[in-house]
Amino acid sequence: MSKLNNGQEQPKIGVYVCHCGGNISDHVDVAKVVEQAGGLANVTVARDNSFMCSDPGQELIIEDIKSGKVNRIVVASCAPALHETTFRGAIARAGLNPYLYEHANIREQVSWVHHGPGATGKAGALVAAAVGKAGELEALEPIRVQAEAHATVLGGGVAGMSAARDLAAQGLKVALVEKSPFLGGQVAQLDKTFPSNEAAGELLSALASQVLGDERITVYTCAELSEYSGYVGSFKLKIRRTPPTGEALERLAMAKDAAAGEFVPFVGVAAGPVPGEAEEVALVSGAMVLATGFEHYTPAVGEYGYGQMQEVITLPELIRLMADEKATGGQLMVNGKPIANVALIHCVGSRQIPGIHPPGPDGKLNQHCSRVCCTATLQAACELREKFPETNVFEMYRDIRTYGRGHEEYYLNAGRSGVIFARYEPEAPPVVTQGGEDSALTVTVPDKLLAGEELAIGVDLVVLAVGMEPRDNQALVEKMKLPVGADRFLLEVHPKLRPVELPAAGIYLAGACQAPMDTSEAVGAAGAAAAKAGAILSAGFVELDPFVAEVDETKCVGSGACVQACLADEAIEMTETPDGQRARVNPALCMGCGVCVAACEQGAIELSGWTLGQYEAMVDAIVAQALGQGA
């Protein structure tokens, strides 16, 4: 078998072009791309498949490797962020080094943006470039770093406590960091959870007792992350604890006699003594889970009369009122006054539309659906009718979105119990005014269910179903360089393929810091995050992709230009050698961006897997393709 000068086998490249179920083949002549690829230098196999990422598609690659037909792989399909890991896994299962692989994105970069003959031409050029690079690939080995068997969870709500419990169950030590003096987060502000109608206090008490009773879990309340550095396997953290002030102090006063582990309604679970003075704790963690939760939208003063009319409250406030108010078999009492009619208005602070809704204090709109509000509002309506049957309930909604299992029952039960529905358009929302013939307020709304007929309803209480919006995590985002979505929630790598992972290895998301979720979804996400973190920590080491900078010390002159250019703190450092100062790369911190390569005038740095020679091969292939000399 012929060998190259570096001892590796002569490249035998297999090219596999995906139809993507029509996403690609509707605009790219896949057969022509395969034909052109088959004529390129070193290509021994060229095939196509409807779905290369499917098991049959992967088997094509595996069989060709095992039969000795190919020793380099090029897949032309969707973005590598989606299935690069899939194909590397298939290659490894066939016994080939998984880094002898190159990907050509002919969906996002071709078929989704180009139509007509030009799409096929561009696809062919990208495949040719990938083949050119594949011929220059060398077998690489993953970077192995030691992993501390310790995890830090930021946030002590249901998601954070669940993640801590599940991590500890895997034998790991865990630090649970909570900003307030109490555990429980926003669930502590509920009376019942849906759809089980389980008392929130019972759920939190059971979960908190597991956390507080586990010797592997250390709980830090009144605490925040103050310093962050390091990498997966060895995150160096500092947690700053400070005496409670403001709202936290008020909640402490409400629960002054609560023992550790005891649930205080609408406050949370007491987690033990609070710091009397500021203190700092240093931690080294192999992985982190972010479970910082969410905030309820606060209506602007005057929004549906909020802040101007005392009879206008939010849904969380109603939940608390109903929990405090004993069922009388008659009417709900608020501030000593009987409530004959209640209007609940959906989508307050959610699904906001530019040009219709004014932006918030930060200039942003909450254009996302908060998902859980419809079910929470319907649950409250059903409870009102059940506990106070003489109180009439009106629901004013844009759309009913009871998406979860068992949630639709609330909608059906609300109708059966006599709740009256009115549907409004965002352009013509309900208008709340002071006074009425026999009521404190009047709500006027054009009802779509009645062909737009305007209704004027006298009510004694208006309840605003406020949505969920991201907690102010700006300090954390800047400190940890976290990605944030257009909705301002923390952004995962991919909602289906990597739903709880962040781009930085070893950091995971849990619960409503990522998106609006109900309690069961938050717990599920926490379990997924804990499983991911536990998987990388249980082995005692972590394997990272080898696409990092490497320094040729024989060429390095120690100018330090690479250190100044580097975008990752401490990824490159100058060290003393017998020949003087030389640059050294910490592969665990290197992002593989290549900035240092451009900064080095001596050409002493290369990026493994993306060398300058490989780039040149790609450019040469594209030029040859354009000149009709692809073979």
Secondary structure, DSSP 8 states (H G I E B T S, - for coil): --B-TTS-B---EEEEEE-GGGTTTTTS-HHHHHHHHHTSTTEEEEEEES-TTSHHHHHHHHHHHHTTS-SEEEEEES-HHHHHHHHHHHHHHTTS-TTSEEEEE-IIIIITT--SHHHHHHHHHHHHHHHHHHTT------EEEE--SEEEEE--BHHHHHHHHHHHHTT-EEEEE-SSSEEBGGGGG-SB-TTT--BHHHHHHHHHHHHHT-TTEEEE-SEEEEEEEEETTEEEEEEEE----HHHHHHHHHTTT--TT-EETTTEEE-S---SS-EEEEEEESEEEE---EEE----TTGGGTTT-TTEEEHHHHHHHHHHS---SS-EEETTEEESEEEEEEEETSS--BTTB---TTS----S--SSHHHHHHHHHHHHHHH-TTSEEEEEES-----STTTHHHHHHHHHTT-EEEE-BTTB--EEEE--SSSSEEEEEEEGGGTTEEEEEEESEEEEEE-EEE---HHHHHHHT--B-TTSSB--SBTTTBTTB-SSTTEEE-GGGSS---HHHHHHHHHHHHHHHHHHHTTSEEEE----EEE-TTT-----HHHHH-SSTTSEEEEEETTEEEEEE-TTT-----HHHHH-TT--EEETTS-HHHHHHHHHHHHHHHTT---
